Amino acid sequence: MRLVILWGFAFALAVTASYALFGPRLIDIMTASQDVRNSARDYMWLVVLAPVLGVFAFAYDGIFIGATWARDMRT
């Protein structure tokens, strides 16, 4: 579990840094509407924080689903 969480945090920090550095450019690529761009930039801080805040949720989901549904996943 420690290894999963450690790798999860490492990947989440990389994604967070990417969103923080390239977020406005990604928004510009996704839409041409200035109103949508402005609204998206207002909520960009949530997008930047989401990967780091979600590490435990995704890690434990994977661990417990793998532990309890191993037979179903195998077949």
C-alpha positions as CSV (number, residue, x, y, z in Angstrom):
1,M,0.0,0.0,0.0
2,R,2.8,2.4,0.7
3,L,4.3,1.8,-2.7
4,V,1.0,2.5,-4.4
5,I,0.5,5.7,-2.5
6,L,4.1,6.8,-3.0
7,W,3.8,6.3,-6.8
8,G,0.4,7.9,-6.7
9,F,1.7,11.0,-5.0
10,A,4.6,11.2,-7.5
11,F,2.3,11.0,-10.5
12,A,-0.2,13.4,-8.9
13,L,2.6,16.0,-8.3
14,A,3.7,15.7,-11.9
15,V,0.1,16.1,-13.1
16,T,-0.5,19.0,-10.7
17,A,2.7,20.8,-12.0
18,S,1.6,20.2,-15.6
19,Y,-1.8,21.7,-14.9
20,A,-0.3,24.6,-13.0
21,L,2.2,25.4,-15.8
22,F,0.1,24.7,-18.8
23,G,-3.5,25.1,-17.6
24,P,-4.3,28.3,-19.4
25,R,-2.9,27.0,-22.6
26,L,-4.9,23.8,-22.3
27,I,-8.0,25.9,-21.8
28,D,-7.2,27.9,-24.9
29,I,-6.8,24.8,-26.9
30,M,-10.1,23.3,-25.8
31,T,-12.4,26.3,-26.5
32,A,-12.6,29.5,-28.5
33,S,-15.3,31.1,-26.4
34,Q,-13.9,33.8,-24.2
35,D,-16.7,33.4,-21.7
36,V,-15.9,29.8,-21.2
37,R,-12.2,30.5,-21.0
38,N,-12.7,33.1,-18.3
39,S,-15.0,30.7,-16.3
40,A,-12.5,27.8,-16.7
41,R,-9.7,30.0,-15.4
42,D,-11.7,30.9,-12.3
43,Y,-11.9,27.2,-11.4
44,M,-8.4,26.3,-12.4
45,W,-7.2,26.1,-8.8
46,L,-9.6,23.2,-8.3
47,V,-8.2,21.3,-11.3
48,V,-4.6,21.9,-10.0
49,L,-5.5,20.5,-6.5
50,A,-7.6,17.6,-7.7
51,P,-4.8,15.1,-8.5
52,V,-3.1,15.5,-5.1
53,L,-6.3,15.4,-3.1
54,G,-7.6,12.3,-5.0
55,V,-4.5,10.1,-4.4
56,F,-5.9,8.3,-1.4
57,A,-9.3,7.8,-2.9
58,F,-7.9,6.2,-6.1
59,A,-5.2,4.2,-4.3
60,Y,-7.6,2.6,-1.7
61,D,-10.2,2.0,-4.4
62,G,-7.7,0.0,-6.4
63,I,-6.5,-1.8,-3.4
64,F,-9.8,-2.8,-2.0
65,I,-11.5,-3.6,-5.3
66,G,-8.5,-5.8,-6.2
67,A,-8.6,-7.5,-2.8
68,T,-12.3,-8.2,-2.8
69,W,-13.2,-8.7,-6.5
70,A,-10.0,-10.6,-7.5
71,R,-12.0,-13.7,-8.7
72,D,-14.4,-11.6,-10.8
73,M,-11.6,-9.5,-12.3
74,R,-9.6,-12.7,-13.2
75,T,-12.5,-14.2,-15.1
